[in-house]
């Protein structure tokens, strides 16, 4: 069985975004010209995706996720280089247990269930991302393109 082309993968994304289920995507090699083109095209036609700002504290990320808990959020890969506290918040928004029960996004004593979609664009390859142990759960529970 052959792998679908990048064009086919990106053509199927709008359909996936119409489903009400929680999904996450990690787009790899986003500096590569063809991937960058398809991602830009997708983002330009897909409505309702909220670009994430830069965060100076985990609390800011928590509040952003909470305020947009039913939306599609777009992160640049700088978020993947942040401290582990940021990664744990993203895991809460992305991951689920073996039975499919979503994790909660937790910060101190406050928590909630994220019900939206997460998109992360990374300049790194799949292999480079897999070498980062702290991203294990995010990569496990995301569609990595």
ABEGO torsion letter per residue (X at the ends): XBBBBAAAAAAAAAAAAABABBBBBBBBGAABAAAAAAAAAAAAABBGBBBBBBBABAAAAAAAAAAAAABBBBBBAAAAABBAAAAAAAAAAABBBAAGBBBBBBBEABBBBBABBBBBBBABBAAAAAABAAAAAAAAABBBX
